[in-house]
Amino acid sequence: MDPLTLGAGFGGLIALIIFIVTVVSIVNNKNHGTGGKFLWIVIAFFLNWIGSILWLLIGRGRGR
């Protein structure tokens, strides 16, 4: 088994977990409507790591 292949698989698993956590956070957020949540999920999906980081930095909005 090639160590690089194993590392790539592990990185993909981590990326999937981060994406799932991001989507759950988006869906549970009360600061955005349905359209805003859908847009954030699309951004997180197509921009992968960057989309998740953007959600954490600017997407969540202020807590109530």
C-alpha positions in Angstrom: 0.0 0.0 0.0 1.4 3.3 -1.1 1.7 5.9 1.8 0.6 8.7 -0.5 -2.6 7.0 -1.4 -3.3 6.3 2.3 -2.7 10.0 3.1 -5.0 11.2 0.3 -7.8 8.9 1.5 -7.4 10.2 5.0 -7.4 13.8 3.8 -10.6 13.1 1.8 -12.3 11.6 4.9 -11.3 14.7 7.0 -12.7 17.0 4.2 -16.0 15.0 4.1 -16.3 15.3 7.9 -15.7 19.0 7.8 -18.2 19.4 5.0 -20.9 17.5 6.9 -20.3 19.5 10.1 -20.5 22.7 8.0 -23.8 21.7 6.4 -25.3 20.8 9.8 -24.2 24.2 11.2 -25.7 26.0 8.2 -29.0 24.1 8.5 -29.3 24.8 12.3 -28.4 28.5 11.9 -31.4 30.8 12.7 -29.8 33.9 11.1 -30.5 32.9 7.5 -33.6 32.0 5.6 -34.0 29.0 3.3 -32.4 30.8 0.3 -29.4 31.9 2.3 -28.9 28.5 3.7 -29.1 26.9 0.3 -26.5 29.4 -1.1 -24.1 28.7 1.8 -24.4 25.0 1.2 -23.6 25.5 -2.5 -20.6 27.7 -1.6 -19.3 25.1 1.0 -19.8 22.3 -1.6 -18.0 24.0 -4.5 -15.2 25.7 -2.5 -14.6 22.8 -0.2 -12.1 24.0 2.6 -12.4 27.6 1.7 -16.3 27.5 1.8 -16.2 26.0 5.3 -13.7 28.6 6.5 -15.8 31.4 5.0 -18.9 30.0 6.7 -17.1 30.0 10.1 -15.7 33.5 9.6 -18.5 35.5 8.0 -21.5 33.2 7.3 -22.8 32.4 10.8 -23.6 36.0 11.7 -23.9 37.3 15.1 -25.4 35.3 17.9 -28.7 36.4 19.4 
